[in-house]
């Protein structure tokens, strides 16, 4: 992916656009605003996402069995966040938005819903790693913030394509630190 920079918005490969910095986020602003839609605002930070085909990804709230899930419906690519996500910290929401966006950007969603082929078994590790590098490259989360995100996952058991919590947490930090 090529990196393009502009004064107002930092964009990596045209995939995820985030303006500002997670370090500047005020706790007084709503956790997530402008939903449903293509340009949600997470703790005052405008974000957007495009899939691997350049299609905008819609953001919705839905009753999902995780903090967030990605998929497609009749309107196209989407990411659904649990209403409980409103209680998550700014770094956690930003990371998981980036994680879900990376599922779309890496083609995991189009593989499953359009091409009807299985995505790679490493899809969750791949999305975590790409998200960690994205938030680092766009200066959205500090190392301390990504370590906090990782620490929330340490006690998670392995489940499906997700590695055990300690492995997942270490992978996120390692990817953040990698060139």
C-alpha positions in Angstrom: 0.0 0.0 0.0 1.2 3.5 -0.8 1.0 6.2 1.9 -0.5 9.5 0.9 -0.5 12.5 3.3 -2.4 15.7 3.3 -2.7 18.6 5.8 -6.3 17.9 6.9 -6.5 14.1 6.7 -4.0 11.3 6.8 -4.9 8.4 4.5 -3.2 5.1 4.1 -3.8 3.6 0.7 -7.2 5.3 0.5 -8.5 2.8 2.9 -9.1 4.4 6.3 -9.3 8.1 6.8 -8.9 9.5 10.3 -8.5 13.2 11.1 -6.7 14.4 14.2 -5.1 12.2 16.9 -6.4 9.8 19.5 -4.3 11.6 22.0 -6.5 14.8 21.6 -9.8 13.1 22.1 -12.0 14.6 24.7 -14.0 12.2 26.9 -17.0 14.7 26.8 -17.8 14.0 23.2 -20.2 11.1 22.3 -18.3 7.8 21.8 -19.8 7.2 18.3 -21.9 9.7 16.3 -23.2 10.0 12.7 -24.5 6.4 12.6 -25.7 4.7 10.5 -23.6 6.0 7.6 -20.3 6.0 5.8 -18.6 8.5 8.0 -19.0 7.8 11.7 -17.3 10.0 14.2 -15.5 8.1 17.0 -15.0 10.3 20.1 -14.9 13.3 17.9 -12.6 11.8 15.3 -14.2 11.5 11.8 -13.4 8.1 10.2 -14.2 6.3 6.9 -13.3 3.1 5.3 -13.2 1.6 1.8 -12.9 -2.0 0.9 -10.4 -3.7 -1.4 -12.5 -2.7 -4.4 -12.8 1.0 -3.4 -16.4 0.7 -2.1 -17.2 2.7 1.0 -18.0 0.6 4.0 -21.2 1.5 5.9 -21.1 1.6 9.7 -24.2 0.5 11.7 -25.1 -0.6 15.2 -26.5 -4.2 15.5 -26.8 -6.9 18.0 -23.6 -8.9 17.2 -21.9 -11.4 19.4 -18.7 -9.5 19.6 -17.6 -5.8 19.8 -17.9 -5.6 16.0 -18.3 -7.7 12.9 -17.8 -7.1 9.2 -19.9 -8.3 6.4 -22.0 -7.4 3.4 -25.7 -6.9 2.9 -27.9 -5.7 -0.1 -26.4 -2.2 0.3 -22.8 -3.4 0.1 -19.9 -3.7 2.6 -20.6 -2.9 6.2 -19.2 -3.1 9.7 -21.6 -3.6 12.6 -20.7 -2.6 16.1 -22.5 -3.8 19.2 -24.3 -1.0 21.1 -22.1 -2.0 24.0 -19.1 -0.6 22.0 -20.3 2.9 23.1 -18.8 2.0 26.5 -15.3 1.2 25.1 -12.3 3.6 25.5 -11.3 5.8 22.6 -8.1 3.7 21.8 -10.2 0.5 21.9 -12.9 1.9 19.5 -10.3 3.3 17.2 -8.3 0.0 17.1 -11.4 -2.1 16.5 -12.7 0.3 13.8 -9.3 -0.1 12.1 -9.4 -3.9 12.6 -12.8 -4.2 10.9 -11.7 -1.8 8.2 -8.7 -4.0 7.5 -10.9 -7.0 7.0 -12.5 -5.1 4.1 -9.2 -3.6 2.8 -7.5 -7.0 2.9 -10.3 -8.6 0.9 -11.5 -11.0 3.6 -15.1 -9.8 3.2 -15.2 -9.8 -0.6 -13.6 -13.3 -0.5 -16.4 -14.6 1.7 -19.4 -12.7 0.3 -18.6 -12.1 -3.3 -16.1 -14.7 -4.5 -17.5 -17.3 -2.1 -14.1 -18.6 -1.2 -12.7 -19.1 2.3 -10.6 -16.2 3.6 -7.1 -17.3 5.0 -7.1 -19.0 8.4 -4.9 -16.1 9.6 -7.6 -13.5 8.8 -7.9 -12.2 12.4 -4.1 -12.1 13.0 -3.8 -10.3 9.6 -6.5 -7.8 10.5 -5.0 -7.1 13.9 -1.5 -6.6 12.4 -2.7 -4.3 9.6 -4.8 -2.3 12.1 -1.8 -1.9 14.5 0.4 -0.7 11.7 -2.3 1.6 10.4 -2.9 3.4 13.8 0.8 3.7 14.3 1.5 5.0 10.8 -1.3 7.6 11.1 -0.1 8.6 14.6 -3.5 7.7 16.0 -2.5 5.5 18.9 0.7 5.7 21.0 2.6 2.6 22.0 1.1 3.0 25.5 -2.4 3.1 24.0 -1.8 0.0 21.8 -0.5 -1.8 24.9 -3.7 -0.9 26.7 -5.7 -2.3 23.8 -3.7 -5.5 23.8 -4.1 -5.8 27.6 -7.8 -6.0 27.2 -7.4 -9.1 25.1 -4.9 -11.0 27.2 -7.6 -13.2 29.0 -9.5 -14.1 25.9 -9.5 -17.8 25.1 -8.7 -19.0 21.6 -11.8 -19.1 19.5 -12.1 -19.9 15.8 -9.6 -17.9 13.9 -8.7 -15.8 17.0 -5.5 -16.9 18.7 -5.3 -17.2 22.5 -5.4 -13.8 24.3 -1.8 -13.6 25.3 -0.7 -14.5 21.7 -3.1 -12.0 20.1 -2.0 -9.3 22.5 1.7 -9.9 21.8 1.0 -10.0 18.0 -0.7 -6.6 18.1 2.2 -5.0 20.0 4.8 -6.7 17.8 3.1 -5.5 14.7 2.8 -2.0 16.0 6.6 -2.1 16.7 7.6 -3.7 13.4 8.7 -1.6 10.4 
